[in-house]
């Protein structure tokens, strides 16, 4: 500073800063600066001026949580922002559960027909020379023996199972994708396949006993409730019976979900941006991915169903595959494929499309919520501009 320079003191108001003396002592146990510190400067004439002062460091302001959150009136006016108040993980979990339950209920008759076609040979055993029934024969048999309700027999445990199954699967897929990302933050093809495989195995293992109960209720006569079947299985076959066929289920679901989810993500990502957000694009993408996954993995589903049956002669996948081929031929591994395709394709498309739509809806709601927060923050800052100066200086 040269001898001709003149000192200049300026002060400005700091929005939202409490200007009282007490505010300067709240965060410290020491004597406040405005009591103990003095500022002294000398002008060009040599006379000194001394005054008490307080020094305030300007740092990034830490906002109180929910300080600018939307009010109830604002949420009512902008209802989309309400969804942002729900934790994202909970919203995605619920979306997967609802989508799975709705899809399974709609396609339950086809699922029942598929199971009867898959298990007919092992159920009739030596009682009948006819070891195979067709799609139309299965439909007719259910209608004659059980009526309309028979087409939805076993649907309750299926819905009870699919709620946690679908929710866990979709939620786990998002979690595993984060886990398998590379150092650059990108998800490779192998990482995407691994995430899908792990998600499928996780959801299958968690809900497998319910799948066994659903199958027994659907194909074994004389049982009316899940509890009845569960108690009988515990009494006659032990706890291990709830996990019959788990091996082929895990082996089958891993490639199925890996292929299904991976193709869905990659095809959707390759579409032009204006088509990615369209519902029909999600449905078509889901249909393609489910078709390829079903065609690839269906034989393991047949093996799983036959291993779940009471009195099954198969103990391992290696026993089941040659056994089924010897009894029914190679086509036996694809028995029930038509109703399964009619069921699985729309089922998978509905689930993936619903999940995709909910993710986009959540992102939109978060943007709306943030927009309201910014509006509230700007309004508060406008009010703060009218507050008195935050620095108080008093002359000795």
GITA-V878463 format. One record per residue. N is the residue number from 0. PHI is phi as a letter, one per 30 degrees, with the letter a starting at -180 (999 if undefined). Layout:
n:N phi:PHI
n:N phi:PHI
This chain:
n:0 phi:999
n:1 phi:d
n:2 phi:d
n:3 phi:d
n:4 phi:d
n:5 phi:c
n:6 phi:d
n:7 phi:b
n:8 phi:c
n:9 phi:b
n:10 phi:b
n:11 phi:b
n:12 phi:d
n:13 phi:c
n:14 phi:e
n:15 phi:i
n:16 phi:c
n:17 phi:d
n:18 phi:d
n:19 phi:d
n:20 phi:d
n:21 phi:d
n:22 phi:d
n:23 phi:d
n:24 phi:c
n:25 phi:d
n:26 phi:c
n:27 phi:b
n:28 phi:c
n:29 phi:d
n:30 phi:d
n:31 phi:d
n:32 phi:e
n:33 phi:d
n:34 phi:c
n:35 phi:c
n:36 phi:c
n:37 phi:b
n:38 phi:c
n:39 phi:b
n:40 phi:b
n:41 phi:c
n:42 phi:d
n:43 phi:d
n:44 phi:d
n:45 phi:j
n:46 phi:d
n:47 phi:c
n:48 phi:b
n:49 phi:b
n:50 phi:a
n:51 phi:d
n:52 phi:a
n:53 phi:b
n:54 phi:c
n:55 phi:c
n:56 phi:d
n:57 phi:c
n:58 phi:b
n:59 phi:d
n:60 phi:d
n:61 phi:c
n:62 phi:d
n:63 phi:d
n:64 phi:d
n:65 phi:i
n:66 phi:d
n:67 phi:c
n:68 phi:d
n:69 phi:d
n:70 phi:d
n:71 phi:d
n:72 phi:d
n:73 phi:d
n:74 phi:d
n:75 phi:d
n:76 phi:d
n:77 phi:b
n:78 phi:d
n:79 phi:d
n:80 phi:d
n:81 phi:d
n:82 phi:d
n:83 phi:d
n:84 phi:d
n:85 phi:d
n:86 phi:e
n:87 phi:e
n:88 phi:d
n:89 phi:d
n:90 phi:d
n:91 phi:d
n:92 phi:d
n:93 phi:d
n:94 phi:d
n:95 phi:d
n:96 phi:d
n:97 phi:d
n:98 phi:d
n:99 phi:d
n:100 phi:d
n:101 phi:d
n:102 phi:d
n:103 phi:d
n:104 phi:d
n:105 phi:d
n:106 phi:c
n:107 phi:e
n:108 phi:e
n:109 phi:d
n:110 phi:d
n:111 phi:d
n:112 phi:d
n:113 phi:d
n:114 phi:d
n:115 phi:d
n:116 phi:d
n:117 phi:d
n:118 phi:c
n:119 phi:e
n:120 phi:e
n:121 phi:d
n:122 phi:d
n:123 phi:d
n:124 phi:h
n:125 phi:c
n:126 phi:d
n:127 phi:b
n:128 phi:d
n:129 phi:d
n:130 phi:c
n:131 phi:b
n:132 phi:b
n:133 phi:d
n:134 phi:e
n:135 phi:d
n:136 phi:d
n:137 phi:d
n:138 phi:d
n:139 phi:d
n:140 phi:d
n:141 phi:d
n:142 phi:d
n:143 phi:d
n:144 phi:d
n:145 phi:b
n:146 phi:i
n:147 phi:e
n:148 phi:d
n:149 phi:d
n:150 phi:d
n:151 phi:c
n:152 phi:d
n:153 phi:i
n:154 phi:d
n:155 phi:e
n:156 phi:d
n:157 phi:d
n:158 phi:d
n:159 phi:e
n:160 phi:d
n:161 phi:d
n:162 phi:d
n:163 phi:d
n:164 phi:d
n:165 phi:d
n:166 phi:d
n:167 phi:d
n:168 phi:d
n:169 phi:d
n:170 phi:d
n:171 phi:d
n:172 phi:d
n:173 phi:d
n:174 phi:d
n:175 phi:d
n:176 phi:d
n:177 phi:d
n:178 phi:d
n:179 phi:c
n:180 phi:d
n:181 phi:d
n:182 phi:d
n:183 phi:d
n:184 phi:i
n:185 phi:c
n:186 phi:c
n:187 phi:d
n:188 phi:d
n:189 phi:d
n:190 phi:d
n:191 phi:d
n:192 phi:d
n:193 phi:d
n:194 phi:d
n:195 phi:d
n:196 phi:d
n:197 phi:d
n:198 phi:d
n:199 phi:d
n:200 phi:d
n:201 phi:d
n:202 phi:d
n:203 phi:d
n:204 phi:d
n:205 phi:d
n:206 phi:c
n:207 phi:d
n:208 phi:e
n:209 phi:d
n:210 phi:d
n:211 phi:d
n:212 phi:d
n:213 phi:d
n:214 phi:d
n:215 phi:d
n:216 phi:d
n:217 phi:d
n:218 phi:c
n:219 phi:c
n:220 phi:d
n:221 phi:j
n:222 phi:c
n:223 phi:c
n:224 phi:b
n:225 phi:d
n:226 phi:d
n:227 phi:d
n:228 phi:d
n:229 phi:d
n:230 phi:d
n:231 phi:d
n:232 phi:d
n:233 phi:d
n:234 phi:d
n:235 phi:c
n:236 phi:b
n:237 phi:i
n:238 phi:d
n:239 phi:d
n:240 phi:d
n:241 phi:d
n:242 phi:b
n:243 phi:d
n:244 phi:i
n:245 phi:d
n:246 phi:e
n:247 phi:d
n:248 phi:d
n:249 phi:d
n:250 phi:d
n:251 phi:d
n:252 phi:d
n:253 phi:e
n:254 phi:d
n:255 phi:d
n:256 phi:d
n:257 phi:d
n:258 phi:d
n:259 phi:d
n:260 phi:d
n:261 phi:d
n:262 phi:d
n:263 phi:e
n:264 phi:d
n:265 phi:d
n:266 phi:d
n:267 phi:d
n:268 phi:d
n:269 phi:d
n:270 phi:d
n:271 phi:e
n:272 phi:e
n:273 phi:d
n:274 phi:c
n:275 phi:d
n:276 phi:c
n:277 phi:d
n:278 phi:d
n:279 phi:d
n:280 phi:d
n:281 phi:d
n:282 phi:d
n:283 phi:d
n:284 phi:d
n:285 phi:d
n:286 phi:d
n:287 phi:d
n:288 phi:d
n:289 phi:d
n:290 phi:d
n:291 phi:d
n:292 phi:d
n:293 phi:d
n:294 phi:d
n:295 phi:d
n:296 phi:c
n:297 phi:d
n:298 phi:e
n:299 phi:d
n:300 phi:d
n:301 phi:d
n:302 phi:e
n:303 phi:e
n:304 phi:d
n:305 phi:d
n:306 phi:d
n:307 phi:d
n:308 phi:d
n:309 phi:d
n:310 phi:i
n:311 phi:d
n:312 phi:d
n:313 phi:c
n:314 phi:c
n:315 phi:b
n:316 phi:d
n:317 phi:d
n:318 phi:d
n:319 phi:d
n:320 phi:d
n:321 phi:d
n:322 phi:d
n:323 phi:d
n:324 phi:d
n:325 phi:d
n:326 phi:d
n:327 phi:c
n:328 phi:i
n:329 phi:d
n:330 phi:d
n:331 phi:d
n:332 phi:d
n:333 phi:c
n:334 phi:d
n:335 phi:i
n:336 phi:d
n:337 phi:d
n:338 phi:d
n:339 phi:d
n:340 phi:d
n:341 phi:d
n:342 phi:d
n:343 phi:d
n:344 phi:d
n:345 phi:d
n:346 phi:e
n:347 phi:d
n:348 phi:d
n:349 phi:d
n:350 phi:d
n:351 phi:d
n:352 phi:d
n:353 phi:d
n:354 phi:d
n:355 phi:d
n:356 phi:d
n:357 phi:d
n:358 phi:d
n:359 phi:d
n:360 phi:d
n:361 phi:d
n:362 phi:d
n:363 phi:d
n:364 phi:d
n:365 phi:d
n:366 phi:d
n:367 phi:d
n:368 phi:d
n:369 phi:d
n:370 phi:d
n:371 phi:d
n:372 phi:d
n:373 phi:d
n:374 phi:d
n:375 phi:d
n:376 phi:d
n:377 phi:d
n:378 phi:d
n:379 phi:d
n:380 phi:d
n:381 phi:d
n:382 phi:d
n:383 phi:d
n:384 phi:d
n:385 phi:c
n:386 phi:d
n:387 phi:d
n:388 phi:e
n:389 phi:d
n:390 phi:c
n:391 phi:c
n:392 phi:c
n:393 phi:b
n:394 phi:d
n:395 phi:d
